Amino acid sequence: PSASLYFLIQELLRVMRTIDDRIVHELNTTIPTASFVGKVDPGQTCKELYQSLMDAHTNRERIIKNCISQTSAVVKTLKEEREKAHEDAALLKQLRKEQTKLKLMQSELNVEEVVNDRSWKVLSHLTVMMFCAHRQS
């Protein structure tokens, strides 16, 4: 992906991470208050939120890995061209630019792991709290 495409991908990932950024709010708005406990199925609510998170995480990982794969292919091609044309400064500059993008995309996988881990911990903790509240009523 070109530099501008990389920034578009970063923006897309930021928007797609909204569900993770808002996980506490999402759970707080889905946990029934005492007066609504009988009207809301906490199991179904958790299942739907779980599925939304799974879908978001799967889609983001697919996007990131696809970008890594494409950028890796470009880097490989540029390296092969570079071996044939050692003196081509423009080629070297392009290779370094693509290698930097590749490292940035690989770091997005680390970011994704942290974001996902945090979301699953919050979901797990608040789900337990919700079921405890539901059983007490």
C-alpha positions in Angstrom: 0.0 0.0 0.0 1.2 3.5 -0.7 1.8 6.0 2.1 -1.6 7.6 1.7 -3.2 4.2 1.6 -1.4 3.3 4.8 -2.8 6.4 6.5 -6.3 5.5 5.3 -5.8 2.0 6.7 -4.8 3.5 10.0 -7.9 5.7 10.0 -10.0 2.7 9.1 -8.5 0.7 12.0 -9.1 3.6 14.4 -12.8 3.7 13.4 -13.1 0.0 13.6 -11.6 0.0 17.1 -14.5 2.2 18.3 -16.3 -0.8 19.7 -13.2 -1.7 21.8 -12.7 1.9 22.9 -16.4 2.0 24.0 -16.6 -1.5 25.6 -17.3 -0.3 29.1 -20.0 2.1 27.9 -21.5 -0.6 25.7 -21.7 -3.0 28.6 -23.0 -0.4 31.0 -25.8 0.4 28.6 -26.7 -3.2 28.0 -26.6 -4.3 31.7 -30.2 -4.1 32.9 -31.0 -2.0 35.9 -33.1 -3.6 38.6 -36.4 -2.4 37.1 -35.5 -3.9 33.7 -33.9 -7.2 34.7 -36.9 -9.2 33.7 -37.2 -7.5 30.3 -33.7 -7.9 29.1 -32.0 -11.2 28.5 -28.4 -10.7 29.8 -27.2 -13.9 28.1 -28.5 -12.8 24.7 -27.1 -9.3 25.3 -23.6 -10.7 26.1 -23.8 -13.1 23.2 -24.5 -10.2 20.8 -21.7 -8.0 22.2 -19.3 -11.0 22.1 -20.2 -11.6 18.5 -19.7 -7.9 17.6 -16.3 -8.0 19.2 -15.3 -11.2 17.5 -16.4 -9.8 14.1 -14.5 -6.5 14.7 -11.4 -8.3 15.8 -11.5 -10.8 12.9 -12.0 -8.0 10.3 -9.3 -5.8 11.6 -6.8 -8.7 11.8 -7.7 -9.7 8.2 -7.1 -6.1 7.0 -3.8 -5.8 8.8 -2.5 -9.2 7.6 -3.6 -8.4 4.1 -1.6 -5.1 4.2 1.4 -6.9 5.6 1.2 -9.5 2.9 1.0 -6.9 0.1 3.7 -4.8 1.5 6.0 -7.8 2.1 5.6 -8.7 -1.6 6.5 -5.2 -2.6 9.6 -5.2 -0.4 10.6 -8.6 -1.8 10.3 -7.3 -5.4 12.2 -4.1 -4.5 15.0 -6.2 -2.9 15.3 -8.3 -6.0 15.5 -5.2 -8.2 18.0 -3.6 -5.8 20.3 -6.6 -6.1 20.4 -6.0 -9.9 20.8 -2.2 -9.7 23.0 -1.4 -6.7 23.5 2.2 -7.7 19.8 3.1 -8.1 19.3 5.6 -5.3 15.6 6.0 -6.1 15.1 2.3 -5.8 16.9 2.2 -2.4 14.7 5.1 -1.2 11.5 3.3 -2.3 12.7 0.0 -0.6 13.4 1.8 2.7 10.0 3.5 2.5 8.2 0.2 1.9 10.3 -1.5 4.7 9.2 1.3 7.1 5.5 0.7 6.1 5.9 -3.0 6.7 7.3 -2.4 10.2 4.4 0.0 10.9 1.9 -2.5 9.8 3.5 -5.3 11.8 3.4 -3.0 14.8 -0.4 -2.7 14.2 -0.7 -6.4 14.9 0.8 -5.7 18.3 -1.6 -2.8 18.9 -4.4 -5.1 17.9 -3.3 -7.7 20.4 -3.3 -5.2 23.2 -6.7 -3.7 22.2 -8.3 -7.1 21.9 -6.9 -8.4 25.2 -8.2 -5.3 27.0 -11.6 -5.7 25.5 -11.9 -9.4 26.4 -10.8 -8.7 30.0 -13.4 -5.9 30.4 -16.1 -8.0 28.7 -15.3 -11.0 30.9 -15.3 -8.9 34.1 -18.5 -7.1 33.4 -20.3 -10.1 32.2 -19.6 -11.8 35.5 -20.9 -8.7 37.3 -24.0 -8.7 35.1 -24.9 -12.3 35.7 -24.3 -11.9 39.5 -26.7 -8.8 39.5 -29.2 -10.8 37.4 -29.2 -13.8 39.8 -29.7 -11.5 42.8 -32.9 -10.1 41.5 
